[in-house]
Amino acid sequence: MAGEQILVVEDNEKNMKLFRDVLRATGYRTLEATTGERALTLACDHRPALVLMDIQLPDMDGLATLGRLRMDGRTAAIPVLAVTALAMRGDRERFVAAGFDGYLSKPVDLDELLEIVRRFCDGADA
């Protein structure tokens, strides 16, 4: 873990607090964005080890934000996980096909979240 920095992109205050509390309690540092634009700025400025990206954001959705992260050489290689309430059949495949490195459905299973975060932050394939 070694204090890896994770960017959490989430516009729901309760979800943001949950992610922040769980990640910090397990030794990670967090950056927080409630919009896609803010996420882009923080990702470029801080180059986090991982991004947890809500899909439904107020300014641009997570898919558009991911597209802009992938087009920027400074952020293109940062792993990004889709974290969304969109959990219909085929959604996981759709988000991975769009370029996300993984997918978590809401409500998030905290053990699953930490397992995936550890795999990405420890450098192993998730």
Summary of the structure (lengths in Angstrom):
residues: 126
radius of gyration: 13.0
end to end distance: 15.0
largest distance: 36.2
contacts: 394
relative contact order: 0.17
helix: 42%
strand: 19%
